[in-house]
Amino acid sequence: LYGAGLGAYHAGAEWGFWPGPTDCGGGTGANPAAVGDFLNALQTTKVVDCSTAAMRVLGVSLAGWNAVIAFVLAGIAGTAAAKP
């Protein structure tokens, strides 16, 4: 259920239902020795936006599919655990 919750949170941020994390995608790299090295690193660094889906399958992002599949698996596990 925790995985389903994380998937739903990420999918909701991708669809714009709520804001995603503010520190998403920047990451921390090695500290540059000089300002010139820092400026060169900025030109080659690609920051990934977590509020944009990288890929959609049947109109649902991979985070959405993660939520759906995790919820189904949690339901199967709960059903199996409830049987005597």
Beta strands, then each sheet from edge to edge (+ up, - down):
strand 1: 56-57
strand 2: 60-61
sheet 1: 1+ 2-
end
